[in-house]
Amino acid sequence: MIAVVEEVEGFRVKLRRPSGMSWTAERTRLRPATAYEHRQFRALAALQRLRQKGLACPDPGAGRLSPGSAGR
């Protein structure tokens, strides 16, 4: 799960996601993020900012046609 290290306490670290979710994990269970994971984290942070502003679409399926309604 993608997160940022907020705090280190001995062998435990406190992690936080852009949504605010936080948890602790053992330091030995972590690894540096890949370039893809860096981009993914930035995208999640941007989405969370939109959600907090109320601009994100609450229903991604809104506006789609139902399977039987096409061509009517």
C-alpha positions, -999 to 999 in steps of 0.1 A, spaced: 0 0 0 14 33 -10 21 58 19 46 83 32 67 78 64 56 104 89 75 93 120 101 68 130 100 52 165 128 27 169 119 -3 146 83 10 140 73 37 115 41 56 112 28 57 77 1 79 62 -19 78 29 -32 110 12 -67 101 25 -55 106 60 -55 69 69 -25 61 91 -9 30 106 23 16 119 46 -10 104 80 -25 111 108 -6 94 121 -38 78 88 -44 60 92 -12 39 111 -5 6 117 26 -15 89 34 -39 93 28 -76 88 56 -102 53 42 -109 44 42 -72 56 79 -69 32 88 -98 4 67 -82 8 85 -49 7 119 -65 -25 109 -84 -41 97 -52 -32 129 -34 -47 150 -63 -79 129 -62 -81 133 -24 -78 171 -28 -107 171 -53 -128 149 -30 -122 173 -1 -134 202 -24 -164 182 -34 -155 182 -70 -149 144 -75 -177 125 -92 -195 106 -64 -209 80 -89 -185 71 -117 -213 53 -136 -236 83 -137 -247 92 -172 -240 58 -187 -267 41 -207 -281 9 -193 -274 -22 -215 -310 -24 -229 -315 13 -235 -290 18 -264 -306 28 -297 -340 37 -283 
